[in-house]
């Protein structure tokens, strides 16, 4: 049964916070935050985890609070000292927000943007090497995944920062597959406030995740390819 978790009040709070991003204002409006933002978002994440556990038992023991990022910004090295983020975000993965396995996904909801992300965002040098070599080796399979109609419709393309050079052993392959220049390999889908405020948000995010699964599974294999 579909259920609406977030309402227009969720976005209204953040729009007001954007104009009053101070601890004093937040403390004065903390009850509204807990009622309209914090608790509804926690319920949404719990519902996602419940549905994911039906597909994968490794999700059964994780709690919503383990997946949700704090609303407080880390301002230690930032020019912008605003103390609060203007969204709520979480990683839906068996290990919670510290688990960057590409088979999970990250999403954020706020008035600036509502977005779904999946893939590999912060790989180390060795992992980048593994992914590039695996794509070069399995490029036909990779092309089939990223050219699928469902993938193109929802994600359009693979995103990520690129380097100007690749190892000499991959130069020819990179002429065929420019994604080998990437040092990040992630996909992104933007959705509307209207979709957030609907009663089918959980089902919608699960559908987006399902569309991302072939790409994510490929990335997981690519990350571990040096161990095979």
Residue pairs with C-beta under 8 A, 6 or more apart in sequence:
2 199
2 200
2 202
2 203
3 47
3 199
3 202
4 197
4 198
4 199
4 201
5 40
5 41
5 43
5 44
5 47
5 201
5 202
6 40
6 41
6 44
6 109
6 196
6 197
6 201
7 36
7 40
7 197
8 193
8 197
9 32
9 36
10 36
10 37
10 40
10 41
10 109
10 196
11 110
11 111
11 193
11 196
12 36
13 29
13 32
13 33
13 36
13 37
14 37
14 86
14 87
14 110
14 111
15 111
16 29
17 25
17 26
17 29
17 84
17 86
18 86
18 111
20 26
21 82
21 83
21 84
21 86
22 83
23 83
26 33
26 83
26 84
33 71
37 88
38 71
38 88
41 68
41 88
41 90
41 109
42 64
42 65
42 68
43 64
44 201
44 202
45 64
45 67
45 68
45 90
45 92
46 63
46 64
47 202
48 92
48 202
48 205
48 206
49 59
49 62
49 63
49 64
49 67
49 92
51 202
51 206
52 59
52 92
52 206
53 59
53 60
56 94
58 94
59 92
59 94
62 93
62 94
62 95
62 96
63 96
64 90
66 96
66 97
67 90
67 91
67 92
67 93
67 96
67 97
68 88
68 89
68 90
68 97
69 85
69 88
69 89
69 90
69 91
69 97
71 84
71 85
71 88
72 83
72 84
72 85
73 80
73 82
73 83
73 84
73 85
75 81
75 82
75 83
85 110
86 110
86 111
86 112
87 108
87 109
87 110
87 111
87 112
87 113
88 108
88 109
88 110
89 106
89 107
89 108
89 109
90 97
90 106
90 107
91 97
91 99
91 100
91 104
91 105
91 106
92 104
92 105
92 106
92 107
92 209
93 99
93 100
93 101
93 103
93 104
93 105
94 101
94 104
95 101
100 120
100 121
100 122
101 220
102 118
102 119
102 120
102 216
102 219
102 220
102 223
103 213
103 216
103 217
103 220
104 118
105 116
105 117
105 118
105 205
105 208
105 209
105 212
105 216
106 116
106 117
106 118
106 121
107 114
107 115
107 116
107 117
107 205
108 114
108 115
109 196
111 193
113 190
114 190
114 191
114 192
114 193
114 195
114 196
115 188
115 189
115 190
115 191
116 188
116 189
116 190
116 191
116 205
116 208
116 209
116 212
117 186
117 187
117 188
118 186
118 187
118 209
118 212
118 215
118 216
119 158
119 160
119 184
119 185
119 186
119 187
119 212
119 215
119 216
119 219
120 127
120 131
120 184
120 185
120 186
120 219
120 223
121 160
121 184
121 186
122 184
123 131
123 183
123 184
123 185
123 223
126 226
127 223
128 183
129 167
129 226
130 222
130 223
130 224
130 225
130 226
131 185
131 219
131 222
131 223
131 225
132 166
132 167
132 170
132 180
133 170
133 225
134 221
134 222
134 225
135 142
135 173
135 177
135 179
135 180
135 222
136 170
136 173
136 174
136 177
136 180
138 218
138 222
139 173
139 176
139 177
141 218
142 177
142 179
142 218
143 177
145 151
145 214
145 215
145 218
146 152
146 157
146 158
146 215
148 214
150 211
151 187
151 211
151 214
151 215
154 189
154 208
154 211
154 212
155 187
155 188
155 189
155 211
155 212
155 215
157 187
158 179
158 182
158 185
158 186
158 187
158 215
159 184
159 186
159 187
159 188
160 182
160 183
160 184
160 185
160 186
161 182
161 183
161 184
162 181
162 182
162 183
163 181
163 182
163 183
164 181
165 181
166 174
166 180
166 181
170 180
173 180
174 180
174 181
179 185
185 219
187 212
187 215
189 208
191 204
191 208
195 201
195 204
198 204
